[in-house]
């Protein structure tokens, strides 16, 4: 196997892990909510006209909700580990 192939394989492996990261999903969802929320707030007081920012707000909310169980599971595991170390230390 050539070094270039191994580098490419490792590179895509890392990219895959990052792309599947719940924290990335949560961060992207929060960013979508913030930026689309800004547009929605700026439009308050004007006649309602649905736009892409409304769809992005919904998508951002779905992303945050989808990532939440993974993040909460991680927090639970950290708490359990901390409790075990504290009890044995």
Buried (B, 14 or more C-beta within 10 A) or exposed (E): EEEEEEEEEEEEEEEEEEEEBBEBBBBBBBEBBEBBBEBBEEBEEEEEEEEEBBEBBEBBBEBBEEBBEBBEEEEEEEEEEEEEEEEEE
